[in-house]
Amino acid sequence: MFNRRKKMLEHQRALVAAHFAEVENMYRQMRAWRHDYHNHMQILSALLDGQNYGEARVYLDKMNQSLASVDRVLKTGNTVVDAILNSKLSLFASKGIPVTADAKVPPTLAVDDLDLCIIIGNLLDNALDACAPLDKPFVRIYIAPKKNTHLYICITNSADKKRKRQGNRFFSTKGEGHGFGLEKIDSLVEKYGGILSRGSEDGGFTTEIMLPLTIPTLTKRSDK
């Protein structure tokens, strides 16, 4: 038991380090693009001054393509979720995996920022692993408040076959000795009194999570 907990802790630390590295890489690319912005504007101005409108249009199109590869337009309303989602979207794009995403998240949550980062990061890492070997991969992301009481997270990804279930758990697709990410998700959802369900069908795998938007406060009973 001790060794497994130690491995889970090491996995968590490695995951967080990887997530921060992905976010830092994304911000580094954005800073580099902004640094070159004035140079781009000078080149465009020179082309327009010389009435080279066709070349200016081509250059502008290239700029838009370059910016699109850096600035993912997904803005959820929550800085932490923006960072992890956009870094993962960049990773999916680099692997040629199409993603549809719709996410709206309150700026402040009852769930700790780091815990939420671990939950979403693990979900998307699992989706990436499942999609990587497939000919027609896809990922669908939906995150939104439900009835002003819970944050609903739903991740669906393509899968080659129906996953095997053991009790309430599904076997990891990575084989024996893996599955720490799944256990971490389970433990964090339980930590906040949330609800988790997983569904596997031929061609797709879905994880749904409900996390409370606020932590209930306990009121003390007054002695009479």
C-alpha positions as CSV (number, residue, x, y, z in Angstrom):
1,M,0.0,0.0,0.0
2,F,2.8,2.4,0.9
3,N,4.6,1.8,-2.4
4,R,1.4,2.4,-4.4
5,R,0.8,5.7,-2.6
6,K,4.4,6.7,-3.2
7,K,4.0,5.9,-6.9
8,M,0.7,7.9,-7.0
9,L,2.5,10.9,-5.4
10,E,5.3,10.7,-7.9
11,H,2.8,10.5,-10.7
12,Q,1.0,13.5,-9.4
13,R,4.2,15.6,-9.1
14,A,5.3,14.5,-12.6
15,L,1.8,15.4,-14.0
16,V,1.8,18.9,-12.4
17,A,5.3,19.5,-13.6
18,A,4.3,18.5,-17.2
19,H,1.2,20.7,-17.0
20,F,3.2,23.8,-15.9
21,A,5.8,23.1,-18.7
22,E,3.0,22.9,-21.3
23,V,1.5,26.2,-20.0
24,E,4.9,27.9,-19.9
25,N,5.6,26.7,-23.5
26,M,2.3,28.2,-24.7
27,Y,3.0,31.5,-23.0
28,R,6.5,31.5,-24.4
29,Q,5.1,31.2,-27.9
30,M,2.7,34.0,-27.3
31,R,5.4,36.3,-25.9
32,A,7.6,35.5,-29.0
33,W,4.7,36.4,-31.3
34,R,4.0,39.6,-29.5
35,H,7.7,40.4,-29.7
36,D,7.6,40.1,-33.5
37,Y,4.4,42.1,-33.8
38,H,6.0,45.5,-34.5
39,N,8.2,44.0,-37.1
40,H,5.2,42.5,-38.8
41,M,3.4,45.8,-38.8
42,Q,6.4,47.6,-40.3
43,I,6.6,45.0,-43.1
44,L,2.8,45.4,-43.8
45,S,3.1,49.2,-43.8
46,A,5.9,49.0,-46.3
47,L,3.9,46.7,-48.6
48,L,0.9,49.0,-48.4
49,D,2.9,52.2,-48.9
50,G,4.3,50.5,-52.1
51,Q,0.8,49.6,-53.1
52,N,1.8,45.9,-53.1
53,Y,-1.7,44.9,-51.9
54,G,-1.5,41.3,-53.1
55,E,1.7,40.7,-51.2
56,A,0.2,42.4,-48.2
57,R,-2.8,40.1,-48.3
58,V,-0.6,37.0,-48.5
59,Y,1.6,38.3,-45.6
60,L,-1.5,39.1,-43.5
61,D,-2.9,35.6,-44.1
62,K,0.4,34.1,-43.0
63,M,0.2,36.2,-39.8
64,N,-3.3,35.0,-39.1
65,Q,-2.2,31.4,-39.5
66,S,0.8,31.9,-37.2
67,L,-1.4,33.5,-34.5
68,A,-4.0,30.8,-34.8
69,S,-1.3,28.2,-34.0
70,V,-0.4,30.1,-30.8
71,D,-3.5,31.8,-29.5
72,R,-6.2,29.2,-28.8
73,V,-9.4,31.3,-28.6
74,L,-11.0,29.1,-25.9
75,K,-11.8,31.4,-23.0
76,T,-13.7,29.9,-20.2
77,G,-13.8,32.8,-17.7
78,N,-11.4,31.0,-15.3
79,T,-7.7,31.7,-15.7
80,V,-6.5,28.3,-14.4
81,V,-8.9,26.3,-16.6
82,D,-8.0,28.6,-19.6
83,A,-4.3,27.7,-19.1
84,I,-4.7,23.9,-18.8
85,L,-7.3,23.6,-21.6
86,N,-5.4,25.8,-24.1
87,S,-2.1,24.0,-23.4
88,K,-3.9,20.7,-24.0
89,L,-5.6,22.0,-27.2
90,S,-2.2,23.0,-28.5
91,L,-0.9,19.5,-27.8
92,F,-3.9,17.8,-29.5
93,A,-3.4,20.1,-32.5
94,S,0.2,19.1,-32.8
95,K,-0.9,15.5,-32.9
96,G,-3.5,16.1,-35.5
97,I,-6.4,15.2,-33.2
98,P,-9.6,17.2,-33.8
99,V,-11.2,18.7,-30.7
100,T,-14.6,20.4,-30.2
101,A,-14.7,22.3,-27.0
102,D,-17.3,24.4,-25.1
103,A,-16.4,25.5,-21.7
104,K,-17.7,28.1,-19.3
105,V,-16.3,28.2,-15.8
106,P,-16.9,30.7,-12.9
107,P,-13.7,32.7,-12.0
108,T,-13.7,31.3,-8.5
109,L,-14.5,27.8,-7.4
110,A,-14.7,25.7,-4.3
111,V,-12.3,23.2,-5.8
112,D,-8.6,24.1,-5.3
113,D,-6.9,25.4,-8.5
114,L,-4.2,22.7,-8.4
115,D,-6.8,19.9,-7.9
116,L,-8.9,21.1,-10.8
117,C,-5.8,21.3,-13.0
118,I,-4.9,17.7,-12.0
119,I,-8.5,16.5,-12.8
120,I,-8.8,18.1,-16.2
121,G,-5.2,17.4,-17.1
122,N,-5.5,13.7,-16.3
123,L,-8.8,13.5,-18.2
124,L,-7.3,15.0,-21.4
125,D,-4.0,13.0,-21.1
126,N,-6.1,9.8,-21.0
127,A,-8.1,11.0,-24.0
128,L,-4.8,11.7,-25.9
129,D,-3.5,8.3,-25.1
130,A,-6.7,6.6,-26.3
131,C,-6.8,8.6,-29.5
132,A,-3.1,8.4,-30.4
133,P,-3.2,5.0,-32.2
134,L,-6.5,5.5,-34.0
135,D,-7.1,6.4,-37.6
136,K,-10.1,8.7,-36.9
137,P,-9.6,10.2,-33.5
138,F,-11.8,12.8,-31.9
139,V,-12.2,14.5,-28.5
140,R,-15.2,16.5,-27.2
141,I,-15.0,18.7,-24.2
142,Y,-17.9,20.3,-22.4
143,I,-17.6,22.2,-19.1
144,A,-20.4,24.4,-17.6
145,P,-22.2,25.2,-14.3
146,K,-25.3,23.1,-13.7
147,K,-28.2,24.7,-11.7
148,N,-25.7,27.1,-10.0
149,T,-24.7,24.2,-7.7
150,H,-22.2,22.1,-9.6
151,L,-19.5,22.3,-12.2
152,Y,-20.2,19.7,-14.9
153,I,-17.2,18.3,-16.8
154,C,-17.7,15.9,-19.7
155,I,-14.9,14.5,-21.8
156,T,-15.6,12.1,-24.7
157,N,-12.9,10.6,-26.8
158,S,-12.7,8.0,-29.6
159,A,-11.9,4.4,-28.6
160,D,-11.1,1.3,-30.6
161,K,-13.2,-1.0,-28.5
162,K,-15.3,-1.3,-25.4
163,R,-13.3,-1.1,-22.2
164,K,-13.4,-3.9,-19.6
165,R,-15.0,-3.0,-16.2
166,Q,-14.0,-4.3,-12.8
167,G,-16.6,-3.2,-10.3
168,N,-17.0,0.5,-10.7
169,R,-13.6,0.9,-12.4
170,F,-12.4,0.4,-16.0
171,F,-9.1,-1.2,-16.8
172,S,-6.4,1.2,-17.9
173,T,-5.6,1.1,-21.6
174,K,-1.9,1.4,-20.7
175,G,-1.7,-2.0,-19.1
176,E,-0.7,-3.4,-15.8
177,G,1.0,-1.0,-13.4
178,H,-0.7,2.1,-14.8
179,G,-4.0,3.8,-13.9
180,F,-2.6,6.2,-11.3
181,G,-4.3,9.1,-13.2
182,L,-7.7,7.4,-13.0
183,E,-7.2,6.8,-9.2
184,K,-6.2,10.4,-8.7
185,I,-9.3,11.7,-10.5
186,D,-11.4,9.4,-8.3
187,S,-9.8,10.5,-5.1
188,L,-10.1,14.2,-5.9
189,V,-13.8,13.9,-6.9
190,E,-14.4,12.0,-3.7
191,K,-12.5,14.7,-1.7
192,Y,-15.0,17.4,-2.8
193,G,-18.1,15.2,-2.5
194,G,-18.5,15.2,-6.2
195,I,-20.1,12.6,-8.6
196,L,-18.2,10.7,-11.2
197,S,-19.4,8.3,-13.9
198,R,-17.6,6.6,-16.8
199,G,-19.2,5.0,-19.9
200,S,-17.5,2.8,-22.5
201,E,-19.0,1.8,-25.9
202,D,-17.5,0.7,-29.2
203,G,-16.0,3.8,-30.7
204,G,-16.1,6.1,-27.7
205,F,-15.4,6.6,-24.0
206,T,-17.0,9.2,-21.8
207,T,-16.2,10.6,-18.3
208,E,-18.7,12.8,-16.6
209,I,-17.9,14.7,-13.3
210,M,-20.0,16.9,-11.1
211,L,-18.0,19.1,-8.7
212,P,-19.7,21.4,-6.1
213,L,-19.4,25.1,-6.9
214,T,-19.4,25.9,-3.1
215,I,-18.5,24.0,-0.1
216,P,-21.3,23.8,2.4
217,T,-20.6,25.5,5.7
218,L,-21.6,23.7,8.9
219,T,-23.6,25.8,11.4
220,K,-23.1,25.2,15.0
221,R,-26.0,24.3,17.2
222,S,-26.5,26.7,20.1
223,D,-27.0,25.1,23.5
224,K,-30.3,26.0,25.1
